[in-house]
Amino acid sequence: MPETILELKNLTKRFGKSTAVSDLSFSIEKGNVYGILGPNGSGKSTTLGMVLNVINVTSGSFEWFSDTMDTHDALKKVGAIIESPNFYPNMSAKDNLKLVCKIKEIDEGNIENVLKTVELLDRQHDQFKTYSLGMKQRLAIASALLNNPEILILDEPTNGLDPKGIHQIREIIKKIAHNGTTILLASHLLDEVEKICTHVVVIRQGKKLYAGRVDEMNASFGYIEASVEKLDNFTSFLDRLDFIDKFDNIEHDQIRIFLNKDYSAGEFNKLCFEKGFVLTHLIKRKESLEEQFLKLTN
Ligand SMILES: Nc1ncnc2c1ncn2[C@@H]1O[C@H](COP(=O)(O)OP(=O)(O)OP(=O)(O)O)[C@@H](O)[C@H]1O
């Protein structure tokens, strides 16, 4: 049985008349890396805020660790970064982390370990103000890891970073996940979710459009692009085929046919020819994750 870390049940948040999160349900199982993927303003931060008890829920509920403890205790097992990192500029990274330990009443014994995880051990004595944006973000991750959380929650972890900084953060997140920490991150970047996450919840305007494995999101049967000399009878012929989900006209004589099961271009060509349709163009393609994401969010 997978161990459930967090379950959202019809979670809803309204700000006045506008609904930021609407009837959102999904579960987070131990050991996976989840991405909440959606465009700006789709309700990702609001969702994280609710489960972290910093935003009041309008309706619905959430349950940490299968309701085995109250939210206050549960959140002690959660590491989260939902705002931009805030540390004392004149203090070293290490001293900043020591202070976090004092405030949160956690043992200082983990400091070296977390600095190593985020690759800041050699810069631990430097003042925070000398850090690059990427290093600041890595220190924030280190800080969130101090209490050995069961789950690490990150809101747009690579926002504002340069390509090298983005790569470093992504590698560190993968390393943390590899060591067994469950991860939940919010991102508007499809490639980020594709690169880091095992599972994805796609949301738009606060509503869930898809939840499942990232690799299964990519498992569509693809589509065939075909042209025939005379379109007229061809579309009514397509209408009768059970392996076709739908089709659309992309150019005057070119049709894009979405498949609902595995069907090869060769088989399709043969069938068309037998029915008297000579194809002048035929190609089978698979939709990229990006195309599917755009289709979902459009
Ligand atoms: N305190 C608030 N008062 C009123 N409206 C709010 C408040 N916080 C968020 N919203 C609205 O709720 C919706 C969802 O915002 P949210 O920040 O959760 O989205 P997001 O997906 O995290 O986007 P972004 O990546 O831009 O932060 C938006 O329309 C936003 O304007």
The ligand as an SDF file (V2000), in Angstrom:
LIG
                    3D

 31 33  0  0  0  0  0  0  0  0999 V2000
   -5.1440   37.5690   -1.5110 N   0  0  0  0  0  0  0  0  0  0  0  0
   -5.7950   37.5380   -2.6530 C   0  0  0  0  0  0  0  0  0  0  0  0
   -6.8720   38.3190   -2.8770 N   0  0  0  0  0  0  0  0  0  0  0  0
   -7.5580   38.2940   -4.0320 C   0  0  0  0  0  0  0  0  0  0  0  0
   -7.2410   37.5040   -5.0700 N   0  0  0  0  0  0  0  0  0  0  0  0
   -6.1840   36.6910   -4.9310 C   0  0  0  0  0  0  0  0  0  0  0  0
   -5.3970   36.6690   -3.7290 C   0  0  0  0  0  0  0  0  0  0  0  0
   -4.4090   35.7570   -3.8880 N   0  0  0  0  0  0  0  0  0  0  0  0
   -4.5680   35.2400   -5.1310 C   0  0  0  0  0  0  0  0  0  0  0  0
   -5.6230   35.7930   -5.7520 N   0  0  0  0  0  0  0  0  0  0  0  0
   -6.1120   35.4570   -7.1130 C   0  0  0  0  0  0  0  0  0  0  0  0
   -6.3120   34.0650   -7.1870 O   0  0  0  0  0  0  0  0  0  0  0  0
   -5.9340   33.5550   -8.4660 C   0  0  0  0  0  0  0  0  0  0  0  0
   -4.8940   32.4730   -8.3090 C   0  0  0  0  0  0  0  0  0  0  0  0
   -3.6730   33.0430   -7.8700 O   0  0  0  0  0  0  0  0  0  0  0  0
   -2.3860   32.1900   -7.4980 P   0  0  0  0  0  0  0  0  0  0  0  0
   -1.3370   33.1150   -7.0260 O   0  0  0  0  0  0  0  0  0  0  0  0
   -2.7800   31.0670   -6.6060 O   0  0  0  0  0  0  0  0  0  0  0  0
   -1.9930   31.5790   -8.9060 O   0  0  0  0  0  0  0  0  0  0  0  0
   -0.6380   30.9180   -9.3670 P   0  0  0  0  0  0  0  0  0  0  0  0
   -1.0350   29.7940  -10.2460 O   0  0  0  0  0  0  0  0  0  0  0  0
    0.2070   30.6090   -8.1910 O   0  0  0  0  0  0  0  0  0  0  0  0
   -0.0060   32.0350  -10.2570 O   0  0  0  0  0  0  0  0  0  0  0  0
    1.4320   32.7280  -10.1900 P   0  0  0  0  0  0  0  0  0  0  0  0
    2.3750   31.7210  -10.7300 O   0  0  0  0  0  0  0  0  0  0  0  0
    1.2460   33.9090  -11.0550 O   0  0  0  0  0  0  0  0  0  0  0  0
    1.6520   33.0670   -8.7290 O   0  0  0  0  0  0  0  0  0  0  0  0
   -5.4570   34.7660   -9.2560 C   0  0  0  0  0  0  0  0  0  0  0  0
   -6.5050   35.2110  -10.0530 O   0  0  0  0  0  0  0  0  0  0  0  0
   -5.1050   35.7690   -8.1890 C   0  0  0  0  0  0  0  0  0  0  0  0
   -5.2610   37.0650   -8.6740 O   0  0  0  0  0  0  0  0  0  0  0  0
  1  2  1  0
  2  3  1  0
  2  7  2  0
  3  4  2  0
  4  5  1  0
  5  6  2  0
  6  7  1  0
  6 10  1  0
  7  8  1  0
  8  9  2  0
  9 10  1  0
 10 11  1  0
 11 12  1  0
 11 30  1  0
 12 13  1  0
 13 14  1  0
 13 28  1  0
 14 15  1  0
 15 16  1  0
 16 17  2  0
 16 18  1  0
 16 19  1  0
 19 20  1  0
 20 21  2  0
 20 22  1  0
 20 23  1  0
 23 24  1  0
 24 25  2  0
 24 26  1  0
 24 27  1  0
 28 29  1  0
 28 30  1  0
 30 31  1  0
M  END
$$$$
